[in-house]
């Protein structure tokens, strides 16, 4: 047997030629269980403005689909080449707003690859370890008070009195101020804890204030 024939035989031996329903089911179930864990970690550590349930479900679906693809191309050389060619022409144009969302997507894809390759135990252990380490680092070192926009509208002649209360706010920064004939509207960036309704309680009885509202947002540029 020549060297070329030996290489061909070793390559073809890596492909079983059949797709086992049992292996498919194990890959899907493993990706599904780990996907639920990924969604749990994502939901518990989410810091964005609006939590997207569809994106969370997409993470689980992404892992399951990837596991099916890997299981399929692992069974047949012709299918693997065709699948690579088909996937190379696909273009995904959905914008990912949060950098951490991209990391979770790679996590789901990695789990799909490991589940499709039959590395079930390694996929479970590595996912649990990764999730716990990320959750611990998030809770201890990287979790900060959330930032909000505090919008106050008050009478022009009460400017000085209202500003005395505003100056008592923790870590506030003026973002905008508009003045009309009789009304002043100011917007401040403030850092608050989870219970952000306390700030409204302090201002609801202040004389001259027409309205006060707290708006959740994210400052992506650090300005």
N, C-alpha and C positions, 0 to 999 in steps of 0.2 A: 504493500500500500504506500503510495507516494505521500509527500508532505501535504500537497494540496488536498488530496482525498481525506487525509487525517483531519485537516482543519474543517472541511465540510462536514465530516461525521460528528466532530465535537460540537459544531454549531447547531446542527440539526438535532442532536441529542438533547439540547436545551429546550426544545419545543415538543410537547407531548403529542400534539395533533388532535387532542380531544379536550372538550370543556366539560368538566364534571359539575353536575348540578349541586352536589354537596359542597364542593369547593366554592362555587358561586355564592351559595347561601351563607357559608361561613364568612366569606369576605364581606358580603352585604351586612350581615348582622354585626360583625366586628366594627365596620365603618359606621354603622348606625348608632351603636352604643357609645363609641368614642365621640361621634358627632354630637350626641346629647350632652356629653361632658364638656365639649368645646363651647357649646351654646351656653351652658351654665356659667363657665368661667367668663365668657364674653359679656353676659348680662350682668354679672356681679361686679365686673371691673369697668363697665361702660361709663364714660365721662362726657359723652357728646350731648348735643342739644335734644335731639329726638331719637329715641331708641327705635330701630327698624327691625320689626319681627321678621319681615321677608328676608333681610340680609342674614339674620341668625339662622333661619331655616335653609338659606342658600349654602351656608357653611356645611351643614350636615349633608345636604344633597350633593355638594361638591365632592366630599369625601366618598360617598357611595358611588357616584358616577366614575370617579377616578379608579376606584377598586375594580369596577366592572371592566374598564378599559385595560387595566394592567392584567387582569385575569384573562381577558380575551387575547391580547397580543402575546401573552406568555404561552399560549397553546398552539399557535400557528405562525410560521415565519411570514407567509404571504399576507396574513391578516395584520401582522405587526407593521409591515412595510406600508400597507394600504392605509392603516390607521394613522401612522405618522404623516403620510402625505395629505390625508384629509384634515388633520388637525392643524397642519402648517398653513392652510388657507383661511382658517377661522380668525376673525378679528373681533376682539372684545373692546367696546368703546364706552362702557359704563365707568364713570368717574368714581374713584374711591376717595372719599373726602378725608378720612382719618388714616394716618400712617399705620396705626395699630391694626386697622381692618385688613390691610394687606398682609400683615404678619399672621393674622388668624386664617386668612385664605391659604397661605402657604402651609400652615399647620394642617388644615383640612386636606389639602392635596397630598402632603407627606403621609398622613394617616391612610389615605386612599391607596397610595402606592404600596405601603407596607402591608395593608390588608389584602390587596390584590396579589401580592407576591407570596402570601401565605405566612407572613411573619406576625401571627396574631398576638402571641404573648408579648413580643417585643413592642408591638404597636400599643398595646394596653399599658404596659409598664412605663414606656417612655412618655406617653401622653399624660398619665397621672403625675409623673415626676415633673414634666414641663408645666402642667397646670398649677400644681402646688407651688413650685418655685416662682412662677409668675404672680400668683395670687399673693404670696408672702411678700415679694418685693414691692408689689403695688400697695399693699396695706401698710408696710413699714416705712418705705423710703420715698415713694413717688406720688403718694396721694396728697393732694392739696385741697384747700378750700375752693369751692366752685366760684367762678366769676359771674357776676350778674350786672345788668344795666339797671340802675335805679333812676327812674324818671319822675321828676317832681314838677308840678304846675302850681304856681301860687300867685297871689296878688302882688302888684308892683310895689306898693307902699309897705309890704311886709318883708322885703328882701333881706334886710339886716337881721331881723328876728329869725327868719327861716334858716339863714346861713349859719347861725349859731348852732342849730340842731344838726345841720349837715356836716359841720366841721367835727362833730363828735363821732361820725361814722368811722369804722376801722378800715384802713387802707383804701381810701376812696380817691378817685382821680376824675377831674372834670373832663368830659368828652365833648359836650356841646352846650350852648346856652343861646336861647332865642328870646327876644323881648318884643312884645307888641305894645299896644297903647296902655293896657291895664294889667297885662299878664306876663309873667316870666316863666319859661319852661327850661329846665336844666336836666342834663343827663350825666350821671356819674357811673364810673366803673367801680364796683365794690366787690370785695371777697367776703363771702358768707359761708356759714356752715349749712348743713342740710336743712335746718329749720329756718328758712329765710323769711318767714312771715313775721318774725319779731320786729324787723325793721319797719314794717308797715304799721304795727301797733304803736310804735313810738311817734309816728307822724300823723296818725289819723285824728288826733285831738289838738294838733298845733294850729293856732289861729292863723288864718290867711291862706292855708293850703287848700287848693281846689281839688287836686287829685295826686295820688302817689302810686306808682306801680313798679314791680320788679320783673325784669325780663331776662330769661336765661339765654346766654350766648357763649361763644368761644372766641377768644382772641388768638388767632393762629399766627400772628406776626409779632406778638410780644410788645406791641406799641401801647 
